[in-house]
Amino acid sequence: MELSAETGNVRPIIEETSNTFVNYTRYFRKDLSNGKEIIWMSERDNWNHLYLYDRQTGKVKQQITKGEWYVRDVIEVDEANRTIYFAASGMVKGEDPYLIRYYRIRMDGTGLTCLTPEEGNHRAWFSADNKYLVDTWSKVDKAPVTVLRDAKDGKVIMPLEESDLAELKARGWIAPETFVAKGRDGETDIWGVIFRPTNFDPSRKYPVLEYVYAGPGSAYTPKDFRSFHYFHQQIAELGFIVVQSDGMGTSFRSKAFESIIYKNLKDAGFPDRIAWIKAAAQKYPYMDIDRVGIFGGSAGGQEAMAAVLFHPEFYKAAYAGCGCHDNRMDKIWWNEQWMGYPVDSSYVACSNVENAHLLTRPLMLMVGEMDDNVDPATTMQVVNVLIKAKKEFELVVVPGSNHTLGGEYSDRKRMDFFVKNLLGVTPPDWNNR
């Protein structure tokens, strides 16, 4: 909005509308020093792109970036040369659409140049004069490489460092596998990762554990190399195949892909996740999809419990940590963005509290007494309904703990829970160890 200090008149310069939600936390605005133009980020054409506005008229002068791909971040606006340096994903067809590369483009939409062409998830740091960049890229199964590049054309000036995985592999390390399969519509690619234990034996049958975080506003499946993915590999070593994917309702694809959860957070991409796991099991018969469990924290805790409430035919056990189980009592800015206002029946339909009586599968709830993000009372409201409905469940309350999956003690409880309910093995008697 523009306000005249002389007359008090107010006029809109830029306005965003949507029939679902405006993702107002995905924000970029740059007022150019000429006082006449503004660079603005918007998802208005179903993809996240940059627009050049005329500040005087409030009209779009130029859509700077365009296509079925996603601007992830603006690094630098070089006003003198009318050039923008930015990060984007999804521009290379056939690749994982979440992999980030760096680009430069002129404000008139011409001269698009990829500065980091190698396949991988890139992280770059530009010199103060924007002449050079240090670029590191990796994938979950590819070790990091770091080089110095020319910021004009991306040409490698000199290599800086390359990691060596020989010692890791010699110790039995197994890289996660990137896996892609069609989602609920039979057309949209869903991307995820598969973790196997280091003593993996393809002749065995392994129960499947899904690590879930499906809250809108981002994507969550690992893309960078790490030698140890804590929540995934730790429990895989006990005899599980652990998976994670980004179903519809998460971000960095099209606006329509993310908007599927509008007023419907309980969807959580489950139709896509279930289709993805079934496709993986068809390729890898050692994945036993008659024994599928799920775990997560925060929004992932809400979703883990929702999995066994609304999809008990597929998910056979759930661990729900620090969950925001009812969107009427969590952070207003997060919940109202995706669920809308005023509060209506959709909040009831998506509430784990209201639907707790549907529980038919093993469930462990974990909550930190001093949760500083999600009100721990939301877990206690679930507990109250479960008790009134005479349901069996387990509850772990960690005194003094904040917003977390509970630390070492709760990690042990979570592993024991799945070992007992999916592996059918009695956990150790920890009091006698």
Beta strands, then each sheet from edge to edge (+ up, - down):
strand 1: 2-3
strand 2: 10-11
strand 3: 29-31
strand 4: 37-42
strand 5: 49-54
strand 6: 59-63
strand 7: 70-78
strand 8: 83-89
strand 9: 100-106
strand 10: 113-114
strand 11: 121-126
strand 12: 132-139
strand 13: 142-150
strand 14: 156-162
strand 15: 177-182
strand 16: 189-195
strand 17: 206-211
strand 18: 241-245
strand 19: 287-297
strand 20: 315-321
strand 21: 363-368
strand 22: 394-398
sheet 1: 1+ 2-
sheet 2: 3+ 4- 5+ 6-
sheet 3: 7+ 8- 9+ 10-
sheet 4: 11+ 12- 13+ 14-
sheet 5: 15+ 16- 18+ 17+ 19+ 20+ 21+ 22+
end
